[in-house]
């Protein structure tokens, strides 16, 4: 096979796929870009991959090797082994660099997506990326952020879901991105914890189960965590998404 057409999320990815399939290196082929990649609408709708054509460069006639006067087969074998080790080490390094680059590309595309959405809403924002142990925080700053947060954070949650889709479309590593604006996440947590305490007291006072309104999983988790060590009440969830809700009842 001397010519190969390959697609990928980016031109670099398509080229790398082609080189792997041809089992060759970039200096041994010519690359022609057939189609530039398109991010589509918000990076989700109408996405078009990059398409490239790789053609092997005709090999030059190899020079006839001159046999050395006297070299042991062991020395030759050692030389081959060392060369193979160096090649493997180089390929492993290239692979690690490619994966790291892919992760950064995923974050960059996700960040662009948030900017695009804000612009479509007529908002001027700034996004700070904070890489943490178990997630990556996108902290949004700007004016009129109530539009991005929405009622009880519903718009922010939806934007967060779409942002993660975009990030993981472009990354070989799974990325978990949390969106926050005006410290909403912490303020919402405090509100839910206060609600949990009030409703726990109500269940104790009335000696009846208290059922909360439907909540997303991350908010139910906050309620459960707040009351898990409570001396008099327990919590459990009932119903199906998106109408799943928490019930607070007395311990028997």
Buried (B, 14 or more C-beta within 10 A) or exposed (E): EEEBEBBBBBBBBBBBBBBEEBEBEEEEBEBEEEBEBEBEEBBEEEBEBBBBBBBBEEEEEEEEEEEEEEEEEEEEEEEEEEEEEEEEEEEEEEEEEBEEBBBEBBBBBBBBBBBBBBEEEEBEBEBEEEEEEEEBBBBBEBEEBEBBBBEBBEBBBEBBEBBBBBBBBBBBEEBEBBBBBBEBBEEBBEEBBEBBEEBBBEBBEEEEEBBBEBBBEBBBBBBBBBBEEBEEBBBEBEEEEEEBBBBBBBEE
